[in-house]
Amino acid sequence: MPKNGKSILRPEFRVENIVASADLGIDLDLYGIAKASSDIDYEPEQFPGAICKIKEPKAALLLFKNGKIICTGAKTEADIRRAIDQIIKIVKNHTITYKEEKPAKK
């Protein structure tokens, strides 16, 4: 123990889990996305987001109607990118598009 009675702590650490957020900038059809992939669960009565579990890289993604994504469980930034790229391939055909309103005639 040091002379002043305080020990110096220098713990070793390793990255186990990274949490990342992304925004697709579009609204998503979570029902359609869940139907398109057996890896995606959507039960809005239980939780407002769809849950996607990816095996490689191992990660879980939470998808929300407003286009936001939360990615957990990845160990590197590269794994996060790969996981998000995989989900984009699934969701790109299930966006909600809005018809533009025509201005009212005067």
Biopython code that builds the backbone (N, CA, C, O; Angstrom):
import numpy as np
from Bio.PDB.StructureBuilder import StructureBuilder

atoms = [
    (1, "MET", "N", (0.851, -1.183, 0.000)),
    (1, "MET", "CA", (0.000, 0.000, 0.000)),
    (1, "MET", "C", (0.891, 1.238, 0.000)),
    (1, "MET", "O", (1.921, 1.259, 0.674)),
    (2, "PRO", "N", (0.504, 2.270, -0.751)),
    (2, "PRO", "CA", (1.289, 3.510, -0.768)),
    (2, "PRO", "C", (1.350, 4.166, 0.605)),
    (2, "PRO", "O", (0.562, 3.845, 1.494)),
    (3, "LYS", "N", (2.291, 5.084, 0.766)),
    (3, "LYS", "CA", (2.512, 5.748, 2.054)),
    (3, "LYS", "C", (1.292, 6.521, 2.541)),
    (3, "LYS", "O", (1.045, 6.579, 3.745)),
    (4, "ASN", "N", (0.523, 7.119, 1.627)),
    (4, "ASN", "CA", (-0.617, 7.933, 2.060)),
    (4, "ASN", "C", (-1.835, 7.082, 2.406)),
    (4, "ASN", "O", (-2.875, 7.623, 2.782)),
    (5, "GLY", "N", (-1.723, 5.765, 2.286)),
    (5, "GLY", "CA", (-2.830, 4.883, 2.662)),
    (5, "GLY", "C", (-3.849, 4.661, 1.556)),
    (5, "GLY", "O", (-4.799, 3.900, 1.742)),
    (6, "LYS", "N", (-3.672, 5.309, 0.409)),
    (6, "LYS", "CA", (-4.622, 5.134, -0.705)),
    (6, "LYS", "C", (-3.985, 4.241, -1.755)),
    (6, "LYS", "O", (-2.828, 4.432, -2.130)),
    (7, "SER", "N", (-4.733, 3.284, -2.215)),
    (7, "SER", "CA", (-4.200, 2.413, -3.257)),
    (7, "SER", "C", (-4.532, 2.991, -4.629)),
    (7, "SER", "O", (-5.540, 3.675, -4.801)),
    (8, "ILE", "N", (-3.681, 2.709, -5.585)),
    (8, "ILE", "CA", (-3.876, 3.182, -6.946)),
    (8, "ILE", "C", (-4.572, 2.071, -7.724)),
    (8, "ILE", "O", (-4.090, 0.940, -7.778)),
    (9, "LEU", "N", (-5.710, 2.408, -8.324)),
    (9, "LEU", "CA", (-6.478, 1.416, -9.065)),
    (9, "LEU", "C", (-6.211, 1.577, -10.554)),
    (9, "LEU", "O", (-6.371, 2.667, -11.102)),
    (10, "ARG", "N", (-5.813, 0.514, -11.196)),
    (10, "ARG", "CA", (-5.572, 0.507, -12.639)),
    (10, "ARG", "C", (-6.208, -0.758, -13.216)),
    (10, "ARG", "O", (-5.513, -1.712, -13.566)),
    (11, "PRO", "N", (-7.520, -0.748, -13.308)),
    (11, "PRO", "CA", (-8.181, -1.963, -13.797)),
    (11, "PRO", "C", (-7.941, -2.182, -15.288)),
    (11, "PRO", "O", (-7.823, -1.230, -16.060)),
    (12, "GLU", "N", (-7.874, -3.428, -15.669)),
    (12, "GLU", "CA", (-7.833, -3.765, -17.085)),
    (12, "GLU", "C", (-9.274, -3.913, -17.542)),
    (12, "GLU", "O", (-10.141, -4.301, -16.760)),
    (13, "PHE", "N", (-9.530, -3.604, -18.808)),
    (13, "PHE", "CA", (-10.892, -3.714, -19.304)),
    (13, "PHE", "C", (-10.874, -4.208, -20.734)),
    (13, "PHE", "O", (-9.842, -4.182, -21.404)),
    (14, "ARG", "N", (-12.024, -4.656, -21.189)),
    (14, "ARG", "CA", (-12.200, -5.042, -22.583)),
    (14, "ARG", "C", (-13.613, -4.664, -22.993)),
    (14, "ARG", "O", (-14.527, -4.644, -22.169)),
    (15, "VAL", "N", (-13.781, -4.370, -24.258)),
    (15, "VAL", "CA", (-15.088, -3.989, -24.771)),
    (15, "VAL", "C", (-15.922, -5.263, -24.929)),
    (15, "VAL", "O", (-15.511, -6.209, -25.601)),
    (16, "GLU", "N", (-17.077, -5.271, -24.310)),
    (16, "GLU", "CA", (-17.985, -6.415, -24.368)),
    (16, "GLU", "C", (-19.214, -6.105, -25.207)),
    (16, "GLU", "O", (-19.778, -6.988, -25.855)),
    (17, "ASN", "N", (-19.621, -4.845, -25.188)),
    (17, "ASN", "CA", (-20.892, -4.485, -25.783)),
    (17, "ASN", "C", (-20.886, -2.993, -26.109)),
    (17, "ASN", "O", (-20.567, -2.162, -25.259)),
    (18, "ILE", "N", (-21.239, -2.671, -27.338)),
    (18, "ILE", "CA", (-21.361, -1.269, -27.730)),
    (18, "ILE", "C", (-22.831, -1.001, -28.033)),
    (18, "ILE", "O", (-23.508, -1.832, -28.640)),
    (19, "VAL", "N", (-23.315, 0.146, -27.614)),
    (19, "VAL", "CA", (-24.671, 0.564, -27.952)),
    (19, "VAL", "C", (-24.550, 1.744, -28.905)),
    (19, "VAL", "O", (-23.832, 2.706, -28.633)),
    (20, "ALA", "N", (-25.262, 1.657, -30.025)),
    (20, "ALA", "CA", (-25.208, 2.726, -31.020)),
    (20, "ALA", "C", (-26.619, 3.073, -31.461)),
    (20, "ALA", "O", (-27.518, 2.233, -31.417)),
    (21, "SER", "N", (-26.808, 4.306, -31.883)),
    (21, "SER", "CA", (-28.105, 4.702, -32.421)),
    (21, "SER", "C", (-27.905, 5.214, -33.839)),
    (21, "SER", "O", (-26.848, 5.741, -34.185)),
    (22, "ALA", "N", (-28.942, 5.048, -34.652)),
    (22, "ALA", "CA", (-28.916, 5.518, -36.034)),
    (22, "ALA", "C", (-30.296, 6.052, -36.369)),
    (22, "ALA", "O", (-31.280, 5.700, -35.718)),
    (23, "ASP", "N", (-30.366, 6.891, -37.372)),
    (23, "ASP", "CA", (-31.634, 7.438, -37.823)),
    (23, "ASP", "C", (-31.690, 7.308, -39.338)),
    (23, "ASP", "O", (-30.883, 7.910, -40.047)),
    (24, "LEU", "N", (-32.635, 6.526, -39.833)),
    (24, "LEU", "CA", (-32.777, 6.323, -41.270)),
    (24, "LEU", "C", (-33.413, 7.531, -41.960)),
    (24, "LEU", "O", (-33.297, 7.680, -43.176)),
    (25, "GLY", "N", (-34.074, 8.379, -41.204)),
    (25, "GLY", "CA", (-34.690, 9.571, -41.774)),
    (25, "GLY", "C", (-35.987, 9.298, -42.525)),
    (25, "GLY", "O", (-36.452, 10.142, -43.290)),
    (26, "ILE", "N", (-36.567, 8.130, -42.312)),
    (26, "ILE", "CA", (-37.838, 7.750, -42.947)),
    (26, "ILE", "C", (-38.685, 7.006, -41.930)),
    (26, "ILE", "O", (-38.164, 6.483, -40.945)),
    (27, "ASP", "N", (-39.993, 6.958, -42.167)),
    (27, "ASP", "CA", (-40.869, 6.161, -41.316)),
    (27, "ASP", "C", (-40.877, 4.730, -41.829)),
    (27, "ASP", "O", (-40.766, 4.493, -43.032)),
    (28, "LEU", "N", (-41.008, 3.778, -40.911)),
    (28, "LEU", "CA", (-40.962, 2.358, -41.255)),
    (28, "LEU", "C", (-42.298, 1.680, -41.028)),
    (28, "LEU", "O", (-43.035, 2.034, -40.108)),
    (29, "ASP", "N", (-42.606, 0.709, -41.866)),
    (29, "ASP", "CA", (-43.773, -0.158, -41.707)),
    (29, "ASP", "C", (-43.313, -1.381, -40.921)),
    (29, "ASP", "O", (-42.865, -2.369, -41.503)),
    (30, "LEU", "N", (-43.424, -1.310, -39.607)),
    (30, "LEU", "CA", (-42.901, -2.380, -38.768)),
    (30, "LEU", "C", (-43.645, -3.698, -38.960)),
    (30, "LEU", "O", (-43.046, -4.767, -38.844)),
    (31, "TYR", "N", (-44.947, -3.635, -39.254)),
    (31, "TYR", "CA", (-45.686, -4.878, -39.531)),
    (31, "TYR", "C", (-45.126, -5.557, -40.780)),
    (31, "TYR", "O", (-44.890, -6.765, -40.778)),
    (32, "GLY", "N", (-44.916, -4.789, -41.838)),
    (32, "GLY", "CA", (-44.379, -5.341, -43.080)),
    (32, "GLY", "C", (-42.976, -5.884, -42.906)),
    (32, "GLY", "O", (-42.635, -6.928, -43.461)),
    (33, "ILE", "N", (-42.168, -5.182, -42.142)),
    (33, "ILE", "CA", (-40.796, -5.627, -41.905)),
    (33, "ILE", "C", (-40.797, -6.939, -41.137)),
    (33, "ILE", "O", (-40.031, -7.847, -41.460)),
    (34, "ALA", "N", (-41.646, -7.047, -40.126)),
    (34, "ALA", "CA", (-41.715, -8.274, -39.334)),
    (34, "ALA", "C", (-42.198, -9.448, -40.187)),
    (34, "ALA", "O", (-41.749, -10.578, -39.997)),
    (35, "LYS", "N", (-43.107, -9.187, -41.121)),
    (35, "LYS", "CA", (-43.578, -10.246, -42.017)),
    (35, "LYS", "C", (-42.476, -10.674, -42.989)),
    (35, "LYS", "O", (-42.418, -11.838, -43.386)),
    (36, "ALA", "N", (-41.612, -9.749, -43.369)),
    (36, "ALA", "CA", (-40.573, -10.015, -44.370)),
    (36, "ALA", "C", (-39.436, -10.880, -43.833)),
    (36, "ALA", "O", (-38.730, -11.526, -44.608)),
    (37, "SER", "N", (-39.256, -10.896, -42.526)),
    (37, "SER", "CA", (-38.126, -11.628, -41.959)),
    (37, "SER", "C", (-38.525, -12.362, -40.686)),
    (37, "SER", "O", (-39.142, -11.787, -39.789)),
    (38, "SER", "N", (-38.166, -13.634, -40.622)),
    (38, "SER", "CA", (-38.467, -14.424, -39.418)),
    (38, "SER", "C", (-37.552, -14.032, -38.262)),
    (38, "SER", "O", (-37.792, -14.438, -37.125)),
    (39, "ASP", "N", (-36.504, -13.248, -38.532)),
    (39, "ASP", "CA", (-35.588, -12.805, -37.478)),
    (39, "ASP", "C", (-36.075, -11.544, -36.762)),
    (39, "ASP", "O", (-35.421, -11.059, -35.839)),
    (40, "ILE", "N", (-37.231, -11.013, -37.194)),
    (40, "ILE", "CA", (-37.743, -9.771, -36.612)),
    (40, "ILE", "C", (-39.072, -10.028, -35.917)),
    (40, "ILE", "O", (-40.005, -10.574, -36.507)),
    (41, "ASP", "N", (-39.140, -9.627, -34.655)),
    (41, "ASP", "CA", (-40.373, -9.754, -33.875)),
    (41, "ASP", "C", (-40.960, -8.368, -33.638)),
    (41, "ASP", "O", (-40.253, -7.426, -33.280)),
    (42, "TYR", "N", (-42.268, -8.267, -33.845)),
    (42, "TYR", "CA", (-42.939, -6.994, -33.580)),
    (42, "TYR", "C", (-44.253, -7.278, -32.884)),
    (42, "TYR", "O", (-45.179, -7.836, -33.473)),
    (43, "GLU", "N", (-44.320, -6.889, -31.636)),
    (43, "GLU", "CA", (-45.534, -7.018, -30.829)),
    (43, "GLU", "C", (-45.784, -5.664, -30.170)),
    (43, "GLU", "O", (-45.340, -5.428, -29.047)),
    (44, "PRO", "N", (-46.501, -4.767, -30.871)),
    (44, "PRO", "CA", (-46.658, -3.402, -30.360)),
    (44, "PRO", "C", (-47.378, -3.318, -29.013)),
    (44, "PRO", "O", (-47.259, -2.316, -28.307)),
    (45, "GLU", "N", (-48.120, -4.363, -28.656)),
    (45, "GLU", "CA", (-48.781, -4.360, -27.340)),
    (45, "GLU", "C", (-47.749, -4.507, -26.221)),
    (45, "GLU", "O", (-47.966, -4.054, -25.097)),
    (46, "GLN", "N", (-46.618, -5.149, -26.548)),
    (46, "GLN", "CA", (-45.575, -5.395, -25.555)),
    (46, "GLN", "C", (-44.486, -4.323, -25.557)),
    (46, "GLN", "O", (-43.987, -3.918, -24.507)),
    (47, "PHE", "N", (-44.125, -3.868, -26.780)),
    (47, "PHE", "CA", (-43.015, -2.930, -26.936)),
    (47, "PHE", "C", (-43.217, -2.177, -28.251)),
    (47, "PHE", "O", (-43.603, -2.791, -29.246)),
    (48, "PRO", "N", (-42.968, -0.873, -28.284)),
    (48, "PRO", "CA", (-43.277, -0.092, -29.487)),
    (48, "PRO", "C", (-42.321, -0.297, -30.665)),
    (48, "PRO", "O", (-42.569, 0.222, -31.753)),
    (49, "GLY", "N", (-41.249, -1.034, -30.468)),
    (49, "GLY", "CA", (-40.295, -1.253, -31.550)),
    (49, "GLY", "C", (-40.243, -2.701, -31.987)),
    (49, "GLY", "O", (-40.639, -3.602, -31.246)),
    (50, "ALA", "N", (-39.751, -2.920, -33.201)),
    (50, "ALA", "CA", (-39.514, -4.270, -33.696)),
    (50, "ALA", "C", (-38.114, -4.675, -33.244)),
    (50, "ALA", "O", (-37.198, -3.852, -33.213)),
    (51, "ILE", "N", (-37.959, -5.942, -32.899)),
    (51, "ILE", "CA", (-36.683, -6.450, -32.406)),
    (51, "ILE", "C", (-36.105, -7.401, -33.436)),
    (51, "ILE", "O", (-36.751, -8.368, -33.840)),
    (52, "CYS", "N", (-34.883, -7.117, -33.857)),
    (52, "CYS", "CA", (-34.196, -7.959, -34.843)),
    (52, "CYS", "C", (-32.920, -8.487, -34.203)),
    (52, "CYS", "O", (-32.096, -7.719, -33.706)),
    (53, "LYS", "N", (-32.770, -9.810, -34.222)),
    (53, "LYS", "CA", (-31.541, -10.423, -33.715)),
    (53, "LYS", "C", (-30.748, -10.938, -34.897)),
    (53, "LYS", "O", (-31.228, -11.765, -35.673)),
    (54, "ILE", "N", (-29.533, -10.444, -35.025)),
    (54, "ILE", "CA", (-28.651, -10.830, -36.119)),
    (54, "ILE", "C", (-27.594, -11.777, -35.558)),
    (54, "ILE", "O", (-27.027, -11.548, -34.489)),
    (55, "LYS", "N", (-27.350, -12.843, -36.307)),
    (55, "LYS", "CA", (-26.396, -13.854, -35.849)),
    (55, "LYS", "C", (-24.949, -13.490, -36.155)),
    (55, "LYS", "O", (-24.060, -13.747, -35.343)),
    (56, "GLU", "N", (-24.705, -12.891, -37.323)),
    (56, "GLU", "CA", (-23.337, -12.549, -37.715)),
    (56, "GLU", "C", (-23.308, -11.179, -38.372)),
    (56, "GLU", "O", (-23.799, -11.051, -39.493)),
    (57, "PRO", "N", (-22.779, -10.186, -37.760)),
    (57, "PRO", "CA", (-22.181, -10.191, -36.428)),
    (57, "PRO", "C", (-23.279, -10.292, -35.369)),
    (57, "PRO", "O", (-24.412, -9.871, -35.604)),
    (58, "LYS", "N", (-22.953, -10.833, -34.236)),
    (58, "LYS", "CA", (-23.957, -10.979, -33.190)),
    (58, "LYS", "C", (-24.354, -9.600, -32.675)),
    (58, "LYS", "O", (-23.542, -8.866, -32.113)),
    (59, "ALA", "N", (-25.632, -9.268, -32.884)),
    (59, "ALA", "CA", (-26.141, -7.963, -32.451)),
    (59, "ALA", "C", (-27.662, -8.020, -32.409)),
    (59, "ALA", "O", (-28.285, -8.863, -33.055)),
    (60, "ALA", "N", (-28.234, -7.127, -31.653)),
    (60, "ALA", "CA", (-29.686, -6.962, -31.622)),
    (60, "ALA", "C", (-29.990, -5.527, -32.014)),
    (60, "ALA", "O", (-29.322, -4.590, -31.576)),
    (61, "LEU", "N", (-31.017, -5.372, -32.854)),
    (61, "LEU", "CA", (-31.404, -4.034, -33.296)),
    (61, "LEU", "C", (-32.856, -3.788, -32.924)),
    (61, "LEU", "O", (-33.709, -4.658, -33.104)),
    (62, "LEU", "N", (-33.127, -2.618, -32.413)),
    (62, "LEU", "CA", (-34.480, -2.179, -32.130)),
    (62, "LEU", "C", (-34.849, -1.181, -33.212)),
    (62, "LEU", "O", (-34.165, -0.174, -33.394)),
    (63, "LEU", "N", (-35.927, -1.458, -33.928)),
    (63, "LEU", "CA", (-36.382, -0.594, -35.015)),
    (63, "LEU", "C", (-37.653, 0.114, -34.577)),
    (63, "LEU", "O", (-38.558, -0.516, -34.030)),
    (64, "PHE", "N", (-37.726, 1.400, -34.809)),
    (64, "PHE", "CA", (-38.896, 2.163, -34.426)),
    (64, "PHE", "C", (-39.550, 2.767, -35.667)),
    (64, "PHE", "O", (-38.892, 3.015, -36.677)),
    (65, "LYS", "N", (-40.851, 2.996, -35.569)),
    (65, "LYS", "CA", (-41.643, 3.501, -36.690)),
    (65, "LYS", "C", (-41.055, 4.783, -37.279)),
    (65, "LYS", "O", (-41.139, 5.000, -38.488)),
    (66, "ASN", "N", (-40.469, 5.621, -36.453)),
    (66, "ASN", "CA", (-39.938, 6.901, -36.917)),
    (66, "ASN", "C", (-38.581, 6.769, -37.613)),
    (66, "ASN", "O", (-37.969, 7.779, -37.959)),
    (67, "GLY", "N", (-38.101, 5.533, -37.824)),
    (67, "GLY", "CA", (-36.849, 5.312, -38.531)),
    (67, "GLY", "C", (-35.611, 5.266, -37.661)),
    (67, "GLY", "O", (-34.497, 5.126, -38.166)),
    (68, "LYS", "N", (-35.796, 5.381, -36.359)),
    (68, "LYS", "CA", (-34.650, 5.304, -35.454)),
    (68, "LYS", "C", (-34.305, 3.831, -35.201)),
    (68, "LYS", "O", (-35.178, 2.964, -35.162)),
    (69, "ILE", "N", (-33.006, 3.582, -35.031)),
    (69, "ILE", "CA", (-32.506, 2.236, -34.760)),
    (69, "ILE", "C", (-31.568, 2.311, -33.558)),
    (69, "ILE", "O", (-30.754, 3.228, -33.445)),
    (70, "ILE", "N", (-31.695, 1.337, -32.667)),
    (70, "ILE", "CA", (-30.744, 1.168, -31.575)),
    (70, "ILE", "C", (-30.086, -0.192, -31.801)),
    (70, "ILE", "O", (-30.771, -1.203, -31.955)),
    (71, "CYS", "N", (-28.772, -0.208, -31.821)),
    (71, "CYS", "CA", (-28.016, -1.446, -32.027)),
    (71, "CYS", "C", (-27.262, -1.758, -30.743)),
    (71, "CYS", "O", (-26.535, -0.907, -30.229)),
    (72, "THR", "N", (-27.426, -2.961, -30.223)),
    (72, "THR", "CA", (-26.720, -3.370, -29.018)),
    (72, "THR", "C", (-26.043, -4.714, -29.250)),
    (72, "THR", "O", (-26.417, -5.472, -30.145)),
    (73, "GLY", "N", (-25.052, -4.987, -28.433)),
    (73, "GLY", "CA", (-24.416, -6.291, -28.458)),
    (73, "GLY", "C", (-23.210, -6.401, -29.365)),
    (73, "GLY", "O", (-22.448, -7.361, -29.247)),
    (74, "ALA", "N", (-23.008, -5.460, -30.259)),
    (74, "ALA", "CA", (-21.849, -5.518, -31.150)),
    (74, "ALA", "C", (-20.590, -5.192, -30.348)),
    (74, "ALA", "O", (-20.645, -4.490, -29.338)),
    (75, "LYS", "N", (-19.467, -5.708, -30.812)),
    (75, "LYS", "CA", (-18.214, -5.474, -30.091)),
    (75, "LYS", "C", (-17.307, -4.459, -30.773)),
    (75, "LYS", "O", (-16.349, -3.979, -30.167)),
    (76, "THR", "N", (-17.602, -4.125, -32.040)),
    (76, "THR", "CA", (-16.779, -3.144, -32.752)),
    (76, "THR", "C", (-17.676, -2.232, -33.588)),
    (76, "THR", "O", (-18.829, -2.562, -33.865)),
    (77, "GLU", "N", (-17.138, -1.093, -33.981)),
    (77, "GLU", "CA", (-17.885, -0.195, -34.863)),
    (77, "GLU", "C", (-18.150, -0.864, -36.206)),
    (77, "GLU", "O", (-19.207, -0.665, -36.805)),
    (78, "ALA", "N", (-17.195, -1.656, -36.680)),
    (78, "ALA", "CA", (-17.381, -2.371, -37.949)),
    (78, "ALA", "C", (-18.561, -3.332, -37.861)),
    (78, "ALA", "O", (-19.324, -3.467, -38.817)),
    (79, "ASP", "N", (-18.716, -3.999, -36.722)),
    (79, "ASP", "CA", (-19.855, -4.907, -36.532)),
    (79, "ASP", "C", (-21.170, -4.138, -36.532)),
    (79, "ASP", "O", (-22.174, -4.624, -37.052)),
    (80, "ILE", "N", (-21.168, -2.949, -35.956)),
    (80, "ILE", "CA", (-22.375, -2.118, -35.951)),
    (80, "ILE", "C", (-22.747, -1.763, -37.387)),
    (80, "ILE", "O", (-23.909, -1.880, -37.777)),
    (81, "ARG", "N", (-21.774, -1.333, -38.164)),
    (81, "ARG", "CA", (-22.043, -0.993, -39.571)),
    (81, "ARG", "C", (-22.592, -2.188, -40.335)),
    (81, "ARG", "O", (-23.545, -2.049, -41.102)),
    (82, "ARG", "N", (-22.004, -3.358, -40.135)),
    (82, "ARG", "CA", (-22.468, -4.559, -40.830)),
    (82, "ARG", "C", (-23.898, -4.908, -40.417)),
    (82, "ARG", "O", (-24.714, -5.277, -41.262)),
    (83, "ALA", "N", (-24.201, -4.795, -39.135)),
    (83, "ALA", "CA", (-25.549, -5.108, -38.651)),
    (83, "ALA", "C", (-26.569, -4.127, -39.236)),
    (83, "ALA", "O", (-27.636, -4.543, -39.686)),
    (84, "ILE", "N", (-26.255, -2.855, -39.232)),
    (84, "ILE", "CA", (-27.176, -1.849, -39.766)),
    (84, "ILE", "C", (-27.339, -2.020, -41.271)),
    (84, "ILE", "O", (-28.442, -1.866, -41.794)),
    (85, "ASP", "N", (-26.254, -2.338, -41.972)),
    (85, "ASP", "CA", (-26.357, -2.595, -43.414)),
    (85, "ASP", "C", (-27.294, -3.767, -43.700)),
    (85, "ASP", "O", (-28.061, -3.734, -44.663)),
    (86, "GLN", "N", (-27.231, -4.795, -42.867)),
    (86, "GLN", "CA", (-28.120, -5.949, -43.054)),
    (86, "GLN", "C", (-29.581, -5.568, -42.858)),
    (86, "GLN", "O", (-30.448, -6.007, -43.613)),
    (87, "ILE", "N", (-29.849, -4.760, -41.855)),
    (87, "ILE", "CA", (-31.241, -4.390, -41.599)),
    (87, "ILE", "C", (-31.754, -3.459, -42.687)),
    (87, "ILE", "O", (-32.939, -3.495, -43.021)),
    (88, "ILE", "N", (-30.887, -2.629, -43.243)),
    (88, "ILE", "CA", (-31.303, -1.736, -44.325)),
    (88, "ILE", "C", (-31.773, -2.545, -45.526)),
    (88, "ILE", "O", (-32.740, -2.163, -46.185)),
    (89, "LYS", "N", (-31.105, -3.655, -45.821)),
    (89, "LYS", "CA", (-31.525, -4.511, -46.938)),
    (89, "LYS", "C", (-32.945, -5.029, -46.727)),
    (89, "LYS", "O", (-33.700, -5.184, -47.688)),
    (90, "ILE", "N", (-33.306, -5.294, -45.488)),
    (90, "ILE", "CA", (-34.645, -5.799, -45.183)),
    (90, "ILE", "C", (-35.676, -4.680, -45.215)),
    (90, "ILE", "O", (-36.752, -4.849, -45.787)),
    (91, "VAL", "N", (-35.358, -3.533, -44.606)),
    (91, "VAL", "CA", (-36.367, -2.482, -44.440)),
    (91, "VAL", "C", (-36.564, -1.594, -45.663)),
    (91, "VAL", "O", (-37.567, -0.884, -45.738)),
    (92, "LYS", "N", (-35.648, -1.609, -46.618)),
    (92, "LYS", "CA", (-35.757, -0.652, -47.722)),
    (92, "LYS", "C", (-37.036, -0.799, -48.534)),
    (92, "LYS", "O", (-37.442, 0.150, -49.204)),
    (93, "ASN", "N", (-37.670, -1.939, -48.494)),
    (93, "ASN", "CA", (-38.933, -2.130, -49.213)),
    (93, "ASN", "C", (-40.152, -1.918, -48.318)),
    (93, "ASN", "O", (-41.284, -2.136, -48.752)),
    (94, "HIS", "N", (-39.933, -1.497, -47.081)),
    (94, "HIS", "CA", (-41.045, -1.346, -46.141)),
    (94, "HIS", "C", (-41.043, 0.017, -45.467)),
    (94, "HIS", "O", (-41.214, 0.120, -44.253)),
    (95, "THR", "N", (-40.850, 1.046, -46.255)),
    (95, "THR", "CA", (-40.929, 2.402, -45.724)),
    (95, "THR", "C", (-42.341, 2.910, -45.942)),
    (95, "THR", "O", (-43.059, 2.435, -46.822)),
    (96, "ILE", "N", (-42.717, 3.853, -45.155)),
    (96, "ILE", "CA", (-44.036, 4.470, -45.298)),
    (96, "ILE", "C", (-43.826, 5.776, -46.055)),
    (96, "ILE", "O", (-43.084, 6.653, -45.612)),
    (97, "THR", "N", (-44.480, 5.889, -47.185)),
    (97, "THR", "CA", (-44.369, 7.128, -47.956)),
    (97, "THR", "C", (-45.668, 7.902, -47.810)),
    (97, "THR", "O", (-46.749, 7.319, -47.716)),
    (98, "TYR", "N", (-45.551, 9.179, -47.794)),
    (98, "TYR", "CA", (-46.704, 10.050, -47.658)),
    (98, "TYR", "C", (-46.931, 10.773, -48.975)),
    (98, "TYR", "O", (-45.987, 11.237, -49.615)),
    (99, "LYS", "N", (-48.179, 10.860, -49.365)),
    (99, "LYS", "CA", (-48.504, 11.609, -50.573)),
    (99, "LYS", "C", (-48.381, 13.091, -50.258)),
    (99, "LYS", "O", (-48.825, 13.560, -49.211)),
    (100, "GLU", "N", (-47.773, 13.813, -51.182)),
    (100, "GLU", "CA", (-47.651, 15.255, -50.985)),
    (100, "GLU", "C", (-49.034, 15.886, -51.168)),
    (100, "GLU", "O", (-49.773, 15.567, -52.099)),
    (101, "GLU", "N", (-49.343, 16.772, -50.263)),
    (101, "GLU", "CA", (-50.601, 17.474, -50.377)),
    (101, "GLU", "C", (-50.444, 18.604, -51.386)),
    (101, "GLU", "O", (-49.470, 19.356, -51.360)),
    (102, "LYS", "N", (-51.410, 18.700, -52.259)),
    (102, "LYS", "CA", (-51.383, 19.797, -53.226)),
    (102, "LYS", "C", (-51.899, 21.045, -52.538)),
    (102, "LYS", "O", (-52.835, 20.974, -51.741)),
    (103, "PRO", "N", (-51.300, 22.185, -52.835)),
    (103, "PRO", "CA", (-51.766, 23.422, -52.204)),
    (103, "PRO", "C", (-53.229, 23.690, -52.596)),
    (103, "PRO", "O", (-53.652, 23.409, -53.718)),
    (104, "ALA", "N", (-53.964, 24.227, -51.664)),
    (104, "ALA", "CA", (-55.384, 24.532, -51.923)),
    (104, "ALA", "C", (-55.487, 25.621, -52.987)),
    (104, "ALA", "O", (-54.716, 26.581, -52.996)),
    (105, "LYS", "N", (-56.465, 25.447, -53.888)),
    (105, "LYS", "CA", (-56.677, 26.457, -54.926)),
    (105, "LYS", "C", (-57.394, 27.647, -54.322)),
    (105, "LYS", "O", (-58.274, 27.501, -53.474)),
    (106, "LYS", "N", (-57.003, 28.821, -54.772)),
    (106, "LYS", "CA", (-57.622, 30.035, -54.237)),
    (106, "LYS", "C", (-58.675, 30.537, -55.182)),
    (106, "LYS", "O", (-59.313, 31.554, -54.911)),
]
sb = StructureBuilder()
sb.init_structure("model")
sb.init_model(0)
sb.init_chain("A")
sb.init_seg("    ")
for serial, (resi, resn, name, xyz) in enumerate(atoms, 1):
    if name == "N":
        sb.init_residue(resn, " ", resi, " ")
    sb.init_atom(name, np.array(xyz, "f"), 0.0, 1.0, " ", f" {name:<3s}", serial, name[0])
structure = sb.get_structure()
